[in-house]
Amino acid sequence: MKKFFLIIAVSALLFAGKAFSQNTVEENVKASLVQISAGSGIYSGGFPIYAFADFRVNPNWTIGPQVNFVFDNDFHFVMSGRADYHFNKMLNLYNNWDIYAGATMGIDFSRDTEFSSGIHVGGRWYWNKVWGLNMEIGGGTYFSSAIGVTMRL
């Protein structure tokens, strides 16, 4: 009976040590299944506010929704889906960097409902386990550049 309690106690200590250990940023990126980004930038049609989410489908690929609100002479509301390839392993990057490229396709709900598509390249720099700075530039139906923050869930 004493051996049983000793095994349980040692197992609990090992589990607690793993549960409360501080992971590297790379381990957190691997463990993170969702990243949410939001910010603003320059848009060919006016002043944008954007938000998107990345859902990891494997270590190198993410997919997710994106929403853009663009303020100019006309108000644009763009809903789209996005897919990104992350180059971290290929480029052997430092743990707190995330470089990616991808494509978007969606619908622009302005005066006339129109199809919207584009490609983009971007990167994130994480200053801790949860928060990072996001920068992106892209083109297609509209030219855009963006800067914002990313939260890792």
Buried (B, 14 or more C-beta within 10 A) or exposed (E): EEEEEEEEEEEEEEEEEEEEEEEEBBEBBEEBEEBBBBBBBEBEBBEBBBBBBBEBEEEBBBBBBBBBBBEEEEEBEBEBEBBBEBBBEEEEBEBBBBBBBBBBBBEBBBEEEEEBEBEBBBBBBBEEBEEBBBBBBBEBBBEBBBBBEBBBE
